[in-house]
Amino acid sequence: RKEVEQDPGPFNVPEGATVAFNCTYSNSASQSFFWYRQDCRKEPKLLMSVYSSGNEDGRFTAQLNRASQYISLLIRDSKLSDSATYLCVVTPPTNDYKLSFGAGTTVTVRA
Amino acid sequence: GAVVSQHPSRVICKSGTSVKIECRSLDFQATTMFWYRQFPKQSLMLMATSNEGSKATYEQGVEKDKFLINHASLTLSTLTVTSAHPEDSSFYICSAKPILTGPLDEQFFGPGTRLTVL
């Protein structure tokens, strides 16, 4: 079983729509959780960390459900510039800063 | 923000040659750098952890004699793909963890090197 699994999508949404997707992780002792964004043929960039209580950063809301071992990302009022692949990232409990990446969920926002 | 560079950004080589990829942290020092590989439509897979002044730690299934890592200074790590073959064609990305990190313990990624082995 993969450490981090994501629905690859693609999610095709019109501008202004809300889109949400999840990621599941296999190690219940995982320590930290992040969403990264990766544009085509580019490096991943940190979008936001995910906290136990859930957190919001502008139009982006992240939730963590430790009991069910999933993380979610919701994007409100989608912009064309939100088109990208969103990577779910988890760190193991080993405290060695290693990152485990999901394969990504592709979002395409159309005009 | 913290900047990490990689060189070259793209390389095409013949099978059997060795390719060196450099990863530099431009405005911070990093005792730890990580090397990842990403095949099309797949996740980034950690290959190895590079520690300044000591041997790299390789993930299971990654051949250390095939992928030579040298972390010679606090701002430079190199990955050499020795005797490259077509199956080594991939997107290689490094990340660097600053010595002094903020609350997120963030790593900063280089722009990646696209290797094509003919």
HADDOCK unambig.tbl for C-alpha pairs under 7 A between the chains (distance, minus, plus):
assign (segid A and resid 42 and name CA) (segid B and resid 111 and name CA) 5.99 0.50 0.50
assign (segid A and resid 42 and name CA) (segid B and resid 112 and name CA) 6.87 0.50 0.50
assign (segid A and resid 43 and name CA) (segid B and resid 109 and name CA) 6.31 0.50 0.50
assign (segid A and resid 43 and name CA) (segid B and resid 110 and name CA) 6.46 0.50 0.50
assign (segid A and resid 43 and name CA) (segid B and resid 111 and name CA) 4.94 0.50 0.50
assign (segid A and resid 43 and name CA) (segid B and resid 112 and name CA) 6.07 0.50 0.50
assign (segid A and resid 44 and name CA) (segid B and resid 109 and name CA) 6.82 0.50 0.50
assign (segid A and resid 101 and name CA) (segid B and resid 43 and name CA) 5.80 0.50 0.50
assign (segid A and resid 101 and name CA) (segid B and resid 44 and name CA) 5.87 0.50 0.50
assign (segid A and resid 102 and name CA) (segid B and resid 43 and name CA) 5.43 0.50 0.50
assign (segid A and resid 103 and name CA) (segid B and resid 41 and name CA) 6.89 0.50 0.50
assign (segid A and resid 103 and name CA) (segid B and resid 42 and name CA) 4.93 0.50 0.50
assign (segid A and resid 103 and name CA) (segid B and resid 43 and name CA) 3.76 0.50 0.50
assign (segid A and resid 104 and name CA) (segid B and resid 43 and name CA) 6.77 0.50 0.50
